[in-house]
Amino acid sequence: MAIAMNGKFGEMICLDSDPEMLKEAKRETKRMNLKQKITLINYRAEDLIKRRNELGIFKVATICRAFHWMNQKKVLTALDSLIRQDGGIAIVGDENIWTGKEEWMWIKRS
Protein backbone atom coordinates (compact mmCIF):
# COMPACT_ATOMS: atom_id res chain seq x y z
CA MET A 1 0.00 0.00 0.00
CA ALA A 2 2.88 2.37 0.77
CA ILE A 3 4.15 1.97 -2.77
CA ALA A 4 0.70 2.65 -4.25
CA MET A 5 0.37 5.78 -2.09
CA ASN A 6 3.84 7.08 -2.96
CA GLY A 7 3.89 10.88 -2.97
CA LYS A 8 0.34 11.28 -1.62
CA PHE A 9 1.41 11.90 1.98
CA GLY A 10 4.41 13.45 3.66
CA GLU A 11 4.84 10.55 6.04
CA MET A 12 3.53 7.00 6.45
CA ILE A 13 3.56 4.60 9.34
CA CYS A 14 3.20 1.01 8.18
CA LEU A 15 2.64 -1.84 10.56
CA ASP A 16 2.54 -5.57 10.26
CA SER A 17 2.58 -8.34 12.83
CA ASP A 18 4.86 -10.46 10.60
CA PRO A 19 8.55 -9.45 10.77
CA GLU A 20 9.22 -11.13 7.42
CA MET A 21 6.62 -8.96 5.71
CA LEU A 22 8.30 -5.88 7.17
CA LYS A 23 11.69 -7.03 5.89
CA GLU A 24 10.20 -7.38 2.42
CA ALA A 25 8.54 -3.96 2.72
CA LYS A 26 11.85 -2.39 3.74
CA ARG A 27 13.64 -3.94 0.75
CA GLU A 28 10.93 -2.92 -1.69
CA THR A 29 10.46 0.64 -0.42
CA LYS A 30 14.21 1.18 -0.51
CA ARG A 31 14.36 -0.17 -4.05
CA MET A 32 11.48 2.10 -5.12
CA ASN A 33 13.12 5.21 -3.60
CA LEU A 34 9.80 6.50 -2.26
CA LYS A 35 9.23 10.23 -1.78
CA GLN A 36 7.75 10.24 1.71
CA LYS A 37 9.18 9.17 5.04
CA ILE A 38 8.09 5.62 5.92
CA THR A 39 8.27 4.10 9.37
CA LEU A 40 7.82 0.31 9.54
CA ILE A 41 6.55 -1.11 12.83
CA ASN A 42 6.27 -4.75 13.92
CA TYR A 43 2.94 -4.50 15.73
CA ARG A 44 -0.59 -5.87 15.60
CA ALA A 45 -3.35 -3.49 14.49
CA GLU A 46 -5.41 -4.55 17.52
CA ASP A 47 -2.71 -3.07 19.78
CA LEU A 48 -2.29 0.21 17.90
CA ILE A 49 -4.23 2.20 20.52
CA LYS A 50 -1.49 1.39 23.06
CA ARG A 51 0.95 3.45 20.98
CA ARG A 52 -1.31 6.49 20.55
CA ASN A 53 0.95 8.82 22.51
CA GLU A 54 3.97 7.71 20.52
CA LEU A 55 2.39 7.71 17.05
CA GLY A 56 -0.17 10.51 17.32
CA ILE A 57 -3.35 11.06 15.34
CA PHE A 58 -3.67 10.13 11.67
CA LYS A 59 -5.41 11.73 8.71
CA VAL A 60 -5.93 8.42 6.91
CA ALA A 61 -5.59 4.77 7.83
CA THR A 62 -5.53 2.06 5.19
CA ILE A 63 -5.99 -1.64 5.72
CA CYS A 64 -5.43 -4.13 2.95
CA ARG A 65 -6.35 -7.78 2.64
CA ALA A 66 -5.37 -8.54 6.25
CA PHE A 67 -8.56 -7.02 7.67
CA HIS A 68 -10.38 -10.34 7.63
CA TRP A 69 -7.70 -11.78 9.98
CA MET A 70 -8.04 -8.96 12.49
CA ASN A 71 -10.40 -8.44 15.37
CA GLN A 72 -12.36 -6.06 13.16
CA LYS A 73 -14.46 -4.40 15.84
CA LYS A 74 -11.42 -3.78 18.05
CA VAL A 75 -9.38 -2.34 15.18
CA LEU A 76 -12.17 -0.06 13.96
CA THR A 77 -12.92 1.11 17.50
CA ALA A 78 -9.25 1.93 18.07
CA LEU A 79 -8.98 3.73 14.74
CA ASP A 80 -12.05 5.81 15.57
CA SER A 81 -10.00 7.54 18.26
CA LEU A 82 -6.80 7.66 16.17
CA ILE A 83 -8.20 9.34 13.04
CA ARG A 84 -8.82 13.08 12.74
CA GLN A 85 -12.44 14.16 12.36
CA ASP A 86 -11.72 15.22 8.76
CA GLY A 87 -9.90 11.95 8.05
CA GLY A 88 -10.97 8.45 7.20
CA ILE A 89 -10.26 4.75 6.93
CA ALA A 90 -9.86 2.91 3.63
CA ILE A 91 -10.19 -0.87 3.67
CA VAL A 92 -8.84 -2.28 0.43
CA GLY A 93 -9.36 -5.81 -0.79
CA ASP A 94 -10.20 -7.92 -3.79
CA GLU A 95 -13.99 -7.68 -3.49
CA ASN A 96 -16.32 -4.81 -4.27
CA ILE A 97 -17.26 -3.01 -1.04
CA TRP A 98 -20.64 -1.97 -2.48
CA THR A 99 -21.75 -5.56 -2.77
CA GLY A 100 -20.24 -6.70 0.53
CA LYS A 101 -22.46 -8.30 3.11
CA GLU A 102 -20.14 -8.22 6.13
CA GLU A 103 -21.42 -6.17 9.08
CA TRP A 104 -18.20 -4.11 9.34
CA MET A 105 -18.77 -2.76 5.82
CA TRP A 106 -21.79 -0.81 7.03
CA ILE A 107 -20.70 0.49 10.44
CA LYS A 108 -21.32 4.23 10.66
CA ARG A 109 -19.18 6.54 12.75
CA SER A 110 -21.02 7.97 15.73
N, C-alpha and C positions, 0 to 999 in steps of 0.2 A: 504494500500500500504506500509506503514511503516513496518508492520509486515512481509510482503513478502520480503522487501528489507533489513531485519535485517542482520547486519554485512557487508553489501556491501559498506557502507559509514561511515565516522567518525561522521557525524552530519547530521540531517535532520530537515527541517523546514516544518511543515505540517499546512495547513490552510484550514479552512472551514467557511462558512458564518453562519452555524447552530451551536449555542452553545451546543445543546444537542448531536450533533455528536462529538464534541470535548470532551465532558464529557465521552462519551463512548470510544473514542480513548484513553483518559488518563487512564481509568480503564483497558482497554485491554493491552495497552503497559506496564503498571505497572505489570500486571499479567504475561505477557510474559517475563519480565526481559530482555528487548532488550539491545544489546551491544552498540549501538551508542547513542549519545545525541539526544534527540528529543525535539523540541520546537513546541508547539501547539499554533496557532494564530487564533483568531476569526476575519476573514477578508475575503472580497470577492476577487477572483482572478483578477477581472477587476480593482481593486484598488491597486494591488501589486506594481505597478510602483511608487506609492506615498511613499513607504517604502524602496526604493532602497538604500538610504544612511544608513538606519538602518540595513537592511538585507544583503546587499552586492550583489555580483555576484555569480551565481550558476554554477556548472558543469552540473547538470542534473535537469530537472523539469519533474515531472510525473503528469498526470491528468487522473483520472479514469472516471467512468461513468458520472460524473457531467458535462463533457464538453458540452454536448448538451443543458444544461441549461444556459451556459455562453454566453456572447457576445464574440463569438469565435475570430473574427477579432481583437478586442481590447485586448484580453488575449494573443493571439499569437504575436501581435505587441509589447506588453509590454515585453513578455518573450524574444523576439529577442534582446532586450537591456539588459536583465538580465542574459543571459546565455553566458558563455565563448565561444570563437570561436571554441575551441576543445570539446565543450559540446553538449548537445542535449535535445530534448523534446520527451518524450514518452507519447502517449495518449493511454490509455488502456481501452478497453470496451469488450462487448460481441460479437461483430461482427468482421469479418475478414477485416483488413484494406486494403488488396490487392483487395478486391472486392467492396470496398466502393465507393460510387458515390458522396459523399458530396464534395463541392469545397475545404473545408479546408484540406481535406486529400491529396491534391495535390499541396498545396502552397509550392513554393521553396524559400529558404532563398536567399536574394539578396547579 
